[in-house]
């Protein structure tokens, strides 16, 4: 079995089409077909079901794809590690994060890190909570920022570290009766329609739980995956929203305002997870240590 065979196999599995895979790989379609045929012969199983011009993975092929992806990621990681050992200050950090960290939190951290290590590079992905955990375990990336923080006692394949606790605030349209208050109780929003992230987001459940604990079921008027769109709905007077404070730093719509919630005060823990089965690459280890130092300094400054 050759590494190239794994590469061809993974691309065909992704495209579900031999010709499309060949075009992406910049090789002939016959080379891809022959490689897949030889791989199936060597393994003694069918990896694909042919359906006209398309193909799809067999159950065995799906299992093999998972293993092939792990092998491919490990090989690519090994190549990067050798390069980074020569110069750990100019390697690549592969990191994933929830969309709520995209506008301010992560860019601020990376800016501070690049001031110290200006040649460091980043490969960044945003994903849902379960995909962040799965991606770290599979090797799609070696590090992920998560909120909430998964327990490493429940999953031995990951190690978690708390970075900070983020306050949740209310976003209200400027004409809202409570908009000029410095703080409110959550119960005061019980008659308002809510704009909220969908059920697939962990923050959705945090909002529901917070409202239920305050004594009411929120009326969900709008759901959407785009935080800026939700802000726009609030700004237009179509509802209210609960949002992580850091998503609103320097990014509040002109016709909306934030108000703190004092009863109850709502926080969510934010942390970083790394794999227990693999060692971080040198540049990633630098960034992992930097994360801890960065938020430790922030805590001291706030104190």
WONOR-V888071 format. One record per pair of residues at least 12 apart in sequence whose ideal C-beta (glycine too) atoms are under 7 Angstrom apart, sorted by the first residue. I is the first residue (numbers start at 1). J is the second residue. Records with the same first field share a line. If there is no record, write none. Layout:
I = J / J
This chain:
1 = 39 / 42
3 = 75
4 = 35
5 = 35 / 38 / 39
6 = 68 / 71 / 72
7 = 72
8 = 25 / 32 / 35 / 36
9 = 36 / 39 / 47 / 68
10 = 65 / 68 / 69 / 72
11 = 24 / 25
12 = 32 / 36 / 55
13 = 57 / 61 / 65
16 = 54 / 55 / 56
17 = 53 / 54 / 55
18 = 32 / 33 / 55
36 = 48
45 = 60
46 = 58
47 = 60 / 61 / 64
48 = 61
69 = 138
70 = 138 / 139
73 = 139 / 140
74 = 139
77 = 139 / 281
80 = 92 / 281
81 = 281
84 = 281 / 282 / 283
85 = 282
88 = 282 / 283 / 286
89 = 117 / 119 / 120
90 = 119 / 120
91 = 120 / 281 / 282 / 283
92 = 121 / 122 / 123 / 283
93 = 120 / 122 / 283 / 284 / 287
94 = 123 / 141 / 142 / 143
95 = 122 / 124 / 141 / 143 / 144
96 = 125 / 126 / 127 / 132 / 135 / 141 / 144
97 = 126 / 144 / 145
98 = 126 / 129 / 145 / 146 / 147
99 = 126 / 227
100 = 203 / 227 / 244 / 247
101 = 145
102 = 126
103 = 247 / 251
104 = 246 / 247 / 249
105 = 246
106 = 145
109 = 291 / 294
110 = 122
112 = 294
113 = 287 / 290
117 = 286
120 = 283
125 = 141
128 = 200 / 201
129 = 146 / 202
132 = 144 / 146
133 = 150 / 158 / 273
136 = 158 / 273 / 274 / 275
137 = 157 / 158 / 275
139 = 278
142 = 274 / 275 / 278 / 280 / 281 / 284
143 = 272 / 274 / 284 / 288
144 = 273
145 = 270 / 272
146 = 271 / 273
147 = 166 / 268 / 269 / 270
148 = 202 / 268 / 269
149 = 162 / 269 / 271
150 = 273
156 = 276
157 = 275 / 276 / 277
158 = 273 / 275 / 276
159 = 273 / 274 / 276
160 = 271 / 273
161 = 271 / 272 / 292
162 = 269 / 271
163 = 270 / 271 / 272 / 291 / 295
164 = 270 / 295
165 = 267 / 269
166 = 244 / 245 / 246 / 267 / 268 / 270
167 = 245 / 267
168 = 242 / 243 / 244 / 245 / 261 / 266 / 267 / 268
169 = 243 / 245 / 248 / 258 / 259 / 260 / 261
170 = 184 / 189 / 240 / 242 / 258 / 259 / 261
171 = 231 / 234 / 240 / 241 / 243 / 248 / 256 / 258
172 = 234 / 240 / 256 / 257 / 259
173 = 234 / 235 / 237 / 255 / 256
174 = 255 / 256 / 257
175 = 237
176 = 240
178 = 259
179 = 257 / 259
181 = 259
182 = 260
183 = 259 / 260 / 261 / 262
184 = 259 / 261
185 = 262 / 263
186 = 210 / 211 / 214 / 261 / 263 / 264
187 = 214 / 215 / 216
189 = 240
190 = 216
192 = 239 / 240
193 = 219 / 221 / 239
194 = 218 / 219 / 220 / 221 / 239 / 240 / 241
195 = 221 / 222 / 230 / 233 / 234 / 238 / 239 / 241
196 = 220 / 223 / 241
197 = 225
198 = 223 / 225
206 = 268
207 = 242
210 = 242 / 266
213 = 264
214 = 264
221 = 238 / 239
222 = 238 / 239
227 = 247
231 = 253 / 256
232 = 253
234 = 256
235 = 253 / 255 / 256
244 = 268
272 = 288 / 291
274 = 288
